[in-house]
């Protein structure tokens, strides 16, 4: 039996985030290379792990799949947190020079873009 509720197109959110991030990075590039790279790294640290979570979380659909859905969300979130920690650790260990405040600005900006995009996508289902 096929589910009657369509899966939201949340996979496109990562593409929108990356497009916005690319525009911001290109705009900052003439100002300062370190800031531009730090912004890019911070944004990618947010977008990548969240895309991983999205892939896991929307793997199954339908009421009969509830146990699998819950397990996928759990593993997706665990992987997202671990990937974020590893990417931040690698960044702080190996990237020099690094503008830490711009790195976290990029991370936070992508979180906000994600919220707005998700609200727009989910408003079509409410």
C-alpha positions as a Markdown table, in Angstrom:
| # | Residue | x | y | z |
|---|---|---|---|---|
| 1 | Unk | 0.0 | 0.0 | 0.0 |
| 2 | Unk | 1.3 | 3.4 | -0.9 |
| 3 | Unk | 1.3 | 6.4 | 1.4 |
| 4 | Unk | -1.2 | 9.1 | 0.5 |
| 5 | Unk | 0.7 | 12.0 | 2.0 |
| 6 | Unk | 3.6 | 13.2 | -0.2 |
| 7 | Unk | 7.0 | 13.6 | 1.3 |
| 8 | Unk | 7.9 | 17.3 | 1.6 |
| 9 | Unk | 10.6 | 18.5 | -0.8 |
| 10 | Unk | 13.1 | 19.3 | 2.1 |
| 11 | Unk | 16.0 | 18.0 | 0.0 |
| 12 | Unk | 15.8 | 21.2 | -2.0 |
| 13 | Unk | 16.5 | 23.3 | 1.1 |
| 14 | Unk | 20.2 | 22.3 | 1.1 |
| 15 | Unk | 20.5 | 23.5 | -2.5 |
| 16 | Unk | 18.8 | 26.8 | -1.6 |
| 17 | Unk | 21.1 | 27.2 | 1.4 |
| 18 | Unk | 24.2 | 26.5 | -0.8 |
| 19 | Unk | 23.1 | 29.0 | -3.4 |
| 20 | Unk | 22.6 | 31.7 | -0.8 |
| 21 | Unk | 25.9 | 30.8 | 0.9 |
| 22 | Unk | 27.8 | 30.9 | -2.5 |
| 23 | Unk | 26.4 | 34.4 | -3.2 |
| 24 | Unk | 27.4 | 35.6 | 0.3 |
| 25 | Unk | 30.9 | 34.1 | -0.1 |
| 26 | Unk | 31.4 | 35.7 | -3.5 |
| 27 | Unk | 30.2 | 39.0 | -2.2 |
| 28 | Unk | 32.7 | 38.9 | 0.7 |
| 29 | Unk | 35.6 | 37.6 | -1.4 |
| 30 | Unk | 36.8 | 41.0 | -2.6 |
| 31 | Unk | 36.7 | 42.3 | 1.0 |
| 32 | Unk | 38.7 | 39.6 | 2.7 |
| 33 | Unk | 39.8 | 36.2 | 1.7 |
| 34 | Unk | 40.0 | 34.8 | 5.3 |
| 35 | Unk | 36.5 | 36.1 | 6.1 |
| 36 | Unk | 35.1 | 34.6 | 2.8 |
| 37 | Unk | 36.7 | 31.2 | 3.5 |
| 38 | Unk | 35.5 | 31.2 | 7.1 |
| 39 | Unk | 32.0 | 32.0 | 6.0 |
| 40 | Unk | 32.0 | 29.2 | 3.5 |
| 41 | Unk | 33.4 | 26.7 | 6.0 |
| 42 | Unk | 30.8 | 27.7 | 8.6 |
| 43 | Unk | 27.9 | 27.4 | 6.2 |
| 44 | Unk | 29.1 | 24.0 | 4.9 |
| 45 | Unk | 29.5 | 22.7 | 8.5 |
| 46 | Unk | 25.7 | 23.5 | 9.0 |
| 47 | Unk | 24.4 | 22.4 | 5.5 |
| 48 | Unk | 26.3 | 19.2 | 5.2 |
| 49 | Unk | 25.3 | 17.5 | 8.4 |
| 50 | Unk | 21.8 | 18.7 | 8.1 |
| 51 | Unk | 21.5 | 17.3 | 4.6 |
| 52 | Unk | 22.7 | 14.0 | 6.1 |
| 53 | Unk | 19.9 | 14.2 | 8.7 |
| 54 | Unk | 17.3 | 15.0 | 6.1 |
| 55 | Unk | 18.3 | 12.0 | 4.0 |
| 56 | Unk | 17.9 | 9.7 | 7.0 |
| 57 | Unk | 14.7 | 11.3 | 8.4 |
| 58 | Unk | 12.7 | 11.1 | 5.2 |
| 59 | Unk | 13.8 | 7.7 | 4.2 |
| 60 | Unk | 10.5 | 6.0 | 5.1 |
| 61 | Unk | 6.9 | 7.1 | 5.0 |
| 62 | Unk | 3.5 | 5.8 | 6.1 |
| 63 | Unk | 2.0 | 4.9 | 9.5 |
| 64 | Unk | 3.1 | 1.3 | 9.3 |
| 65 | Unk | 6.7 | 2.4 | 9.0 |
| 66 | Unk | 6.6 | 4.4 | 12.3 |
| 67 | Unk | 9.2 | 2.4 | 14.1 |
| 68 | Unk | 11.6 | 2.7 | 11.2 |
| 69 | Unk | 10.9 | 6.4 | 10.9 |
| 70 | Unk | 11.7 | 7.0 | 14.6 |
| 71 | Unk | 14.9 | 4.9 | 14.3 |
| 72 | Unk | 15.9 | 6.8 | 11.2 |
| 73 | Unk | 15.4 | 10.2 | 12.9 |
| 74 | Unk | 17.4 | 9.1 | 15.9 |
| 75 | Unk | 20.3 | 7.9 | 13.7 |
| 76 | Unk | 20.1 | 10.9 | 11.5 |
| 77 | Unk | 20.2 | 13.3 | 14.4 |
| 78 | Unk | 23.1 | 11.4 | 16.0 |
| 79 | Unk | 25.0 | 11.4 | 12.7 |
| 80 | Unk | 24.3 | 15.1 | 12.3 |
| 81 | Unk | 25.7 | 16.0 | 15.7 |
| 82 | Unk | 28.8 | 13.8 | 15.3 |
| 83 | Unk | 29.5 | 15.2 | 11.8 |
| 84 | Unk | 29.2 | 18.8 | 13.1 |
| 85 | Unk | 31.6 | 18.0 | 16.0 |
| 86 | Unk | 34.1 | 16.4 | 13.7 |
| 87 | Unk | 33.9 | 19.1 | 11.1 |
| 88 | Unk | 34.3 | 21.9 | 13.7 |
| 89 | Unk | 37.2 | 20.0 | 15.3 |
| 90 | Unk | 39.0 | 19.5 | 11.9 |
| 91 | Unk | 38.4 | 23.2 | 11.1 |
| 92 | Unk | 39.8 | 24.4 | 14.4 |
| 93 | Unk | 42.8 | 22.0 | 14.1 |
| 94 | Unk | 43.8 | 22.6 | 10.5 |
| 95 | Unk | 42.4 | 25.8 | 9.0 |
| 96 | Unk | 44.7 | 28.8 | 9.4 |
| 97 | Unk | 44.0 | 31.6 | 9.2 |
| 98 | Unk | 40.4 | 31.4 | 10.4 |
| 99 | Unk | 38.0 | 34.1 | 11.5 |
| 100 | Unk | 36.0 | 32.2 | 14.2 |
| 101 | Unk | 33.3 | 34.8 | 14.5 |
| 102 | Unk | 32.6 | 34.8 | 10.7 |
| 103 | Unk | 32.7 | 31.0 | 10.8 |
| 104 | Unk | 29.9 | 30.9 | 13.4 |
| 105 | Unk | 28.1 | 33.7 | 11.5 |
| 106 | Unk | 28.0 | 31.5 | 8.4 |
| 107 | Unk | 26.8 | 28.5 | 10.5 |
| 108 | Unk | 24.0 | 30.6 | 12.2 |
| 109 | Unk | 23.0 | 32.3 | 8.9 |
| 110 | Unk | 22.4 | 28.8 | 7.3 |
| 111 | Unk | 20.3 | 27.7 | 10.3 |
| 112 | Unk | 18.1 | 30.8 | 9.8 |
| 113 | Unk | 17.9 | 30.2 | 6.0 |
| 114 | Unk | 16.9 | 26.6 | 6.8 |
| 115 | Unk | 14.1 | 27.7 | 9.2 |
| 116 | Unk | 12.6 | 30.0 | 6.6 |
| 117 | Unk | 12.9 | 27.4 | 3.8 |
| 118 | Unk | 11.4 | 24.7 | 6.0 |
| 119 | Unk | 8.5 | 26.9 | 7.1 |
| 120 | Unk | 7.8 | 27.7 | 3.4 |
| 121 | Unk | 7.9 | 24.1 | 2.4 |
| 122 | Unk | 5.8 | 22.9 | 5.3 |
| 123 | Unk | 3.2 | 25.7 | 4.9 |
| 124 | Unk | 2.1 | 23.9 | 1.7 |
| 125 | Unk | 1.3 | 20.8 | 3.8 |
| 126 | Unk | -0.6 | 22.5 | 6.7 |
